Amino acid sequence: MFSKKLVSDIDVKNKKVLVRVDFNVPIKDGKVVDDTRIQAALPTIRYLLDHGAAVLLCSHLGRPKDGPDPKYTMRPTAEHLAKLLGKPVAFSEECVGAVAEAHAKALKPGEVLVLENTRFYPGETKNNPDMSKQLAALADVYVNDAFGSAHRAHASTEGVAHLLPGVAGFLMEKEIKYLGQAVADPKRPFVAILGGAKISDKIGVIRNLLKKADLVLIGGGMANTFFKAQGYQVADSLVDDEALETARELLKEGSTHLRLPVDVVIADKFEDTAAYKVVEMGNIPDGWRILDIGPETVQAFAKALHGAGTVVWNGPMGVFEMPNFAQGTFGVAKAVAESGAVSIVGGGDSVSAINQSGLSDKITHISTGGGASLEMLEGLVLPGVAALQDK
């Protein structure tokens, strides 16, 4: 299933290995507040250290606008990684250029260096050949273990892989195996659950899953657009008006296996203190808006998930950041965890919901990539993977 060379397929002893990791993690007051993505990269980092490599790590963090911005420095991730590894981790104030090259040159086998944010350089997102060359100058081998960025053709995710022998890390392999398997050859029945705010972000995914899945369950803000496309009044609910015609087409394509909520939780304001009530679809008074799926829908979705072979979930069922509108998302999380299926959860908000509900140990695979997991579910080729060497 996974056709690319792995880090374990090559000799890394006494080599300098540049690893593209996904350390794009939330940081508050200079401290990492959620290290899921850093933890996910540990198997590859530890393997390289155990096999005598000098390890250079590069990643982006946030979306710095105009060059370097102290708010987005990688330094806190280096400090956090040192704690996890139980050994010193060096930090380079630059990602490419003379400072980075001096750091790389001094790095010995068994040592780790974290480079500064790749997006402090405009050449990164432009996949600039000069930036790729400068990155390649730091190492002998390239490993891509950043699944969360593999859908981007950037200098550190794609460009450099053409200049150094490029292989996949263990996280990349695991992600592609689970998500690729779900699309190519799922254990059936295959049930997909899609939520989140807008349809337009997920048209390709819905289309592909309508062909592949036995059932597609829709919740979250995107369900409102389907409701409006069916002629329901949705009052002040969030609607993706430009996608109404597409929603009508998708309803036709999925006439037998696309399921929408049967009841919803509505509120008179977009805040947790708002007055709220559960109503059946079609009874939404003026001035109110849909903020969650209702209890009958949670039951119906749970029934659809019971006995499934494969479940893929991407996107929350409501505004789960507000406790009064989190019941739908947490109810679905519980149903996924109890389904007995091979369960794959992707996308930041769904992952966050699974973690908050304390059910993460009951999920088969929690993906570290939002956009990348969506593109895999859409059946697209990820540039960061395509550029690596074949087995």
C-alpha positions in Angstrom: 0.0 0.0 0.0 2.8 2.5 0.9 5.1 2.6 -2.1 7.7 5.1 -0.9 11.1 4.4 0.7 11.1 4.7 4.5 13.8 6.0 6.8 14.4 2.4 7.8 15.2 1.4 4.2 18.4 3.5 4.1 21.7 3.8 5.9 21.8 6.9 8.1 24.9 6.2 10.2 27.2 9.3 10.5 24.9 11.1 8.0 23.4 14.5 8.5 19.6 14.0 8.1 17.2 16.9 7.4 13.8 16.0 8.7 10.7 18.1 7.8 8.5 17.7 10.8 5.1 19.3 11.6 5.8 21.3 14.7 3.0 23.8 13.9 1.7 23.6 17.5 -0.2 26.0 19.7 2.2 28.1 21.9 1.2 30.4 24.7 3.6 32.6 26.8 6.5 30.9 25.1 5.4 27.4 26.1 3.9 24.6 23.9 0.3 23.9 25.1 -0.5 20.9 22.9 2.3 18.7 21.9 0.4 16.0 19.9 2.3 16.8 16.7 5.7 16.8 18.4 4.9 13.5 20.1 3.9 12.0 16.7 7.3 12.8 15.3 9.3 11.1 18.1 9.5 7.6 16.6 11.3 8.9 13.5 13.6 11.2 15.5 14.5 8.4 18.0 15.1 6.0 15.2 17.6 8.4 13.6 19.4 9.1 16.8 19.6 5.4 17.7 21.1 4.7 14.2 23.9 7.2 14.5 22.5 10.2 12.5 22.9 13.9 13.2 19.3 15.2 13.1 18.3 18.6 11.8 14.6 19.4 12.2 12.7 22.1 10.2 9.1 23.1 10.3 6.8 26.1 9.8 4.8 27.6 12.7 1.7 29.8 12.1 1.5 32.2 9.3 4.1 35.0 9.7 3.3 37.8 7.3 6.5 39.7 6.5 9.6 37.7 7.4 10.8 36.9 10.9 8.3 37.5 13.8 9.3 36.6 17.4 5.7 35.4 18.0 6.3 32.5 15.6 9.8 31.4 16.6 10.5 27.7 16.8 12.5 28.0 20.0 9.7 26.9 22.3 9.4 23.7 20.3 13.1 23.0 20.6 12.9 23.4 24.4 9.8 21.2 24.6 11.5 18.5 22.4 14.5 18.5 24.7 12.2 17.6 27.6 10.6 14.8 25.7 13.9 13.3 24.5 15.6 13.9 27.8 18.6 15.4 26.1 19.8 18.8 24.9 18.4 20.1 21.6 20.3 22.9 19.8 18.5 25.8 18.1 19.6 27.8 15.1 18.3 31.4 14.8 18.2 30.9 11.0 16.7 28.1 8.8 19.1 28.6 5.9 22.2 30.6 5.2 25.6 31.0 7.0 24.3 30.6 10.6 22.3 27.5 9.8 25.2 26.0 7.9 27.6 26.6 10.8 25.2 24.9 13.2 24.7 22.0 10.8 28.5 21.6 10.3 29.1 21.4 14.1 26.3 18.8 14.6 27.6 15.4 15.6 25.9 12.0 15.3 23.3 11.5 18.1 22.7 15.3 18.3 19.6 17.2 17.4 19.2 20.7 16.0 15.9 22.6 15.4 16.1 25.2 12.7 14.1 28.5 12.8 10.7 28.8 11.2 10.8 27.9 7.4 8.1 30.5 6.7 10.3 33.4 7.9 11.6 33.1 4.3 9.3 34.0 1.3 11.1 31.3 -0.7 9.4 28.6 1.4 5.8 29.0 0.2 7.0 29.9 -3.3 8.9 26.6 -3.5 11.9 28.8 -4.5 14.8 26.7 -6.0 17.4 28.8 -4.1 15.7 28.1 -0.8 15.6 24.4 -1.6 19.3 24.4 -2.5 20.2 26.2 0.8 18.2 23.6 2.7 19.9 20.7 0.8 23.3 22.2 1.6 22.7 21.4 5.3 22.4 17.6 5.1 23.1 14.4 3.2 19.6 12.9 3.4 16.0 14.3 3.5 13.1 12.7 5.5 9.6 14.0 5.2 7.6 13.2 8.3 5.3 16.2 8.1 2.0 14.7 6.9 0.2 17.9 8.0 2.1 19.9 5.3 2.4 17.2 2.6 -0.4 18.7 0.6 1.7 21.9 0.1 4.5 22.1 -2.6 6.9 24.2 -0.5 10.7 24.4 -0.5 10.9 22.3 2.7 8.2 19.8 1.8 8.8 19.3 -1.9 11.6 21.3 -3.4 14.4 19.9 -1.3 13.3 16.3 -1.9 14.5 16.6 -5.5 18.0 17.6 -4.4 18.7 15.1 -1.6 17.8 11.4 -1.4 14.2 11.8 0.0 12.4 9.2 2.1 9.3 9.1 4.3 9.3 9.0 8.1 7.2 6.6 10.2 4.4 9.1 10.9 4.0 9.8 7.2 3.8 6.1 6.5 1.2 5.6 9.2 -1.0 8.5 8.0 -1.0 7.4 4.4 -1.6 3.8 5.2 -4.7 4.6 7.3 -6.2 7.3 5.1 -5.2 5.7 1.8 -6.7 2.4 2.9 -9.9 4.1 4.0 -10.4 5.5 0.5 -8.9 2.6 -1.6 -10.1 -0.5 0.2 -12.1 0.1 3.4 -13.6 -2.5 5.6 -17.3 -2.2 5.1 -19.8 -0.8 5.9 -17.8 2.4 5.4 -19.4 5.5 7.1 -18.0 9.0 6.6 -19.0 11.9 8.9 -18.3 15.4 7.7 -18.8 18.6 9.6 -17.3 22.1 9.9 -18.5 25.4 8.6 -18.5 25.5 4.8 -19.3 23.1 2.0 -17.0 24.9 -0.5 -13.9 23.7 1.4 -15.1 20.1 1.1 -16.9 19.7 -2.2 -14.3 17.4 -3.7 -14.2 15.3 -0.5 -18.0 14.9 -0.4 -18.1 14.0 -4.1 -15.4 11.3 -3.6 -16.9 9.9 -0.5 -20.4 9.7 -2.0 -18.8 7.3 -4.6 -16.8 5.3 -2.0 -18.8 5.3 1.3 -21.9 3.3 2.2 -23.2 6.3 4.2 -22.2 10.0 4.4 -23.4 11.8 7.5 -23.4 15.6 7.4 -23.5 17.9 10.4 -22.0 21.3 11.5 -22.5 24.6 9.6 -22.3 22.9 6.3 -25.6 21.1 6.9 -27.3 24.5 6.9 -26.4 25.0 3.2 -28.0 21.6 2.4 -31.1 22.6 4.3 -31.4 25.9 2.4 -30.8 24.0 -0.9 -33.8 21.8 0.1 -36.0 24.9 0.5 -36.0 25.1 4.3 -36.0 28.5 6.1 -32.8 28.6 8.1 -33.3 32.2 9.5 -29.9 33.6 10.7 -27.9 30.4 10.4 -24.5 30.4 8.7 -25.0 29.5 5.0 -22.5 29.1 2.2 -24.8 30.8 -0.4 -22.3 30.4 -3.3 -22.5 26.6 -2.8 -26.3 26.2 -2.9 -26.4 24.9 -6.5 -23.5 22.5 -5.6 -25.5 21.3 -2.5 -28.5 20.5 -4.8 -26.3 18.5 -7.1 -24.7 16.6 -4.1 -28.2 15.9 -2.7 -29.1 14.3 -6.0 -25.8 12.3 -6.2 -26.2 11.1 -2.7 -30.0 10.6 -2.7 -29.7 7.1 -1.3 -26.9 7.5 1.2 -26.4 11.1 2.2 -27.9 11.8 5.7 -28.7 15.2 7.2 -29.7 16.1 10.8 -33.3 15.6 11.7 -33.3 18.0 14.6 -31.1 20.9 15.5 -30.2 23.1 18.5 -31.0 26.8 17.7 -30.0 29.9 19.6 -31.1 33.6 19.5 -27.5 34.8 19.5 -24.1 33.5 18.6 -22.8 33.1 22.1 -22.9 30.5 24.9 -25.2 32.6 27.1 -27.9 32.8 24.4 -31.3 31.3 24.8 -31.5 28.0 23.0 -33.9 25.1 22.2 -34.1 21.9 20.2 -36.4 22.0 17.2 -37.1 19.7 14.3 -35.7 20.8 11.0 -38.0 23.4 9.3 -39.1 25.2 12.5 -36.6 27.9 12.8 -38.0 31.3 13.9 -36.7 34.6 12.5 -33.6 35.9 14.3 -32.5 32.4 15.5 -29.6 30.3 14.1 -28.6 26.6 14.1 -25.5 26.0 16.3 -25.6 22.2 16.8 -27.2 18.9 15.8 -30.0 17.8 18.1 -30.3 14.7 20.3 -32.5 12.7 17.8 -29.8 13.2 15.2 -27.0 12.1 17.6 -29.1 8.9 18.1 -29.7 8.4 14.4 -26.0 8.9 13.6 -25.0 6.5 16.4 -27.3 3.9 15.0 -25.7 4.4 11.5 -22.2 3.9 13.1 -23.1 0.8 15.0 -21.5 -2.2 13.3 -19.6 -0.1 10.8 -16.3 -1.6 9.4 -14.6 1.8 8.8 -15.5 5.2 10.1 -13.8 8.5 8.9 -14.7 11.7 10.7 -13.6 15.2 9.7 -15.2 18.4 11.2 -17.3 19.1 14.3 -21.1 18.8 14.4 -21.7 22.3 15.9 -20.0 25.2 17.7 -18.5 22.9 20.2 -16.2 25.6 21.7 -19.4 26.8 23.5 -20.5 24.2 26.1 -24.2 24.6 25.3 -23.6 23.7 21.6 -21.0 20.9 22.2 -23.4 18.0 22.8 -23.7 17.0 19.2 -20.0 16.8 18.6 -19.3 14.9 21.9 -22.2 12.6 21.2 -20.8 11.7 17.8 -17.3 11.3 19.3 -18.7 8.8 21.8 -20.6 6.9 19.0 -17.4 6.7 16.8 -15.4 5.4 19.8 -18.0 2.8 20.6 -18.7 1.7 16.9 -16.1 -1.1 17.0 -15.0 0.1 13.5 -11.5 1.0 12.3 -11.9 4.7 13.2 -9.9 7.6 11.6 -10.4 11.1 12.9 -8.8 14.0 11.0 -8.9 17.8 11.1 -8.0 20.0 14.0 -11.4 20.6 15.5 -12.5 16.9 15.4 -9.2 15.9 16.9 -9.6 18.5 19.6 -13.2 17.2 20.3 -11.9 13.6 20.6 -9.2 14.7 23.0 -11.6 16.9 25.1 -14.1 14.0 25.4 -11.3 11.7 26.7 -11.9 9.1 24.0 -8.7 9.4 22.0 -7.4 5.9 23.2 -10.5 4.4 21.7 -9.8 5.8 18.2 -7.7 3.6 15.8 -5.9 6.6 14.2 -6.0 10.3 14.9 -4.6 12.2 12.0 -2.1 15.1 12.5 -3.2 16.7 9.2 -6.4 18.7 8.5 -5.9 19.9 4.9 -3.7 16.9 4.0 -6.2 14.4 5.4 -9.0 16.1 3.4 -7.0 15.9 0.2 -6.3 12.2 0.7 -10.0 11.6 1.3 -10.6 13.5 -1.9 -8.3 11.0 -3.7 -5.6 13.6 -4.6 -1.9 13.0 -4.7 0.1 14.9 -2.1 3.1 16.7 -3.6 5.2 16.2 -0.4 4.8 12.4 -0.8 5.0 12.2 -4.6 8.5 13.8 -4.5 10.0 11.0 -2.3 11.9 8.0 -3.6 9.9 4.9 -4.6 10.7 1.6 -2.9 
